[in-house]
Amino acid sequence: MKVTVLASGSKGNSVYIEGSGGGALLVDAGISSRRIRSSVEACKGDISRVEGLCITHEHSDHIRGIDVLTRQCPMTVFGTGGTLAGGERNPEITGHRLSFPGSAGRGV
């Protein structure tokens, strides 16, 4: 297993986790989709291997890049029911309502 912190701090958080079987997971998407994709590439990862995105909570520094990222790279978004609902009710985060195209947006 390989864990890479792509960003950490008040300006954005995201972690890329790659399993030994080749699948990968993102935890949070608080930076731009472009920055997530370039950071994954820089650590020799592959964004196409990402099977899901786990959101820890709905603050903007954890979800800022979700909308564009999930449109460019369809994946299931996981979070608690409250986190997913809170993100969807918070349009000022990205300037419009969050959506999760190609994603089930599943609460856990």
C-alpha positions in Angstrom: 0.0 0.0 0.0 1.2 3.5 -0.9 -0.2 6.6 0.8 0.6 10.0 -0.6 -0.6 13.3 0.9 -1.4 15.5 -2.1 -2.3 18.6 0.0 -2.8 19.3 3.7 -3.8 22.6 5.3 -6.4 25.3 5.4 -6.1 25.8 1.6 -7.0 22.3 0.7 -6.7 18.6 1.7 -6.4 15.5 -0.4 -4.7 12.0 0.0 -4.1 9.4 -2.6 -4.0 5.7 -1.4 -2.9 3.0 -3.8 -3.4 -0.6 -2.9 -1.1 -3.5 -3.8 -3.8 -4.8 -6.2 -3.6 -1.7 -8.3 -6.9 0.0 -7.1 -6.8 3.4 -5.5 -8.8 5.7 -3.3 -8.8 9.4 -2.7 -9.6 10.9 0.7 -11.0 14.4 0.3 -10.8 16.7 -2.7 -10.1 20.1 -1.3 -7.9 21.2 -4.1 -8.6 21.7 -7.8 -9.2 18.7 -10.0 -6.2 19.8 -12.1 -3.9 19.8 -9.0 -5.2 16.5 -7.8 -4.6 14.9 -11.2 -1.1 16.4 -11.6 -0.1 15.5 -8.0 -1.3 11.9 -8.5 0.8 11.7 -11.7 3.8 13.3 -9.9 3.8 10.5 -7.3 3.7 7.9 -10.2 0.0 7.1 -9.5 -2.8 6.8 -12.0 -6.1 8.7 -11.5 -7.9 6.2 -13.7 -7.3 3.6 -10.9 -9.2 5.6 -8.4 -12.4 3.7 -7.5 -13.8 6.0 -4.9 -13.5 9.3 -3.1 -14.1 9.4 0.7 -15.1 12.7 2.1 -14.3 13.3 5.7 -16.5 16.3 6.2 -18.1 19.1 4.1 -15.8 22.0 4.8 -14.5 23.7 1.6 -10.9 22.7 2.2 -12.0 19.1 1.9 -14.6 19.3 -1.0 -13.6 22.2 -3.2 -12.6 20.1 -6.2 -15.3 17.4 -6.0 -17.6 18.8 -8.7 -15.0 19.1 -11.5 -13.1 16.0 -10.4 -16.1 13.7 -10.5 -17.2 15.1 -13.9 -13.7 14.4 -15.3 -13.1 11.1 -13.5 -16.4 9.4 -12.6 -16.1 7.7 -9.2 -18.3 6.8 -6.3 -18.2 9.4 -3.5 -18.5 8.1 0.0 -19.2 9.9 3.2 -21.6 9.9 6.1 -25.2 10.9 5.2 -24.7 14.2 7.0 -21.5 15.0 5.2 -22.9 14.3 1.7 -26.1 16.2 2.5 -24.2 19.1 4.0 -22.0 19.4 0.9 -25.0 19.4 -1.4 -26.7 22.1 0.7 -23.6 24.4 0.6 -23.6 26.1 -2.8 -21.1 28.8 -1.9 -18.3 26.2 -1.8 -17.8 26.1 -5.5 -20.3 28.8 -6.6 -23.0 26.3 -7.5 -24.6 23.2 -6.1 -22.3 20.2 -5.8 -23.2 17.3 -7.9 -21.6 13.9 -8.2 -22.0 12.8 -11.9 -21.3 9.2 -12.5 -21.4 8.7 -8.8 -23.8 7.1 -6.4 -22.9 9.5 -3.6 -23.3 6.9 -1.0 -23.7 7.7 2.7 -22.0 5.3 5.1 
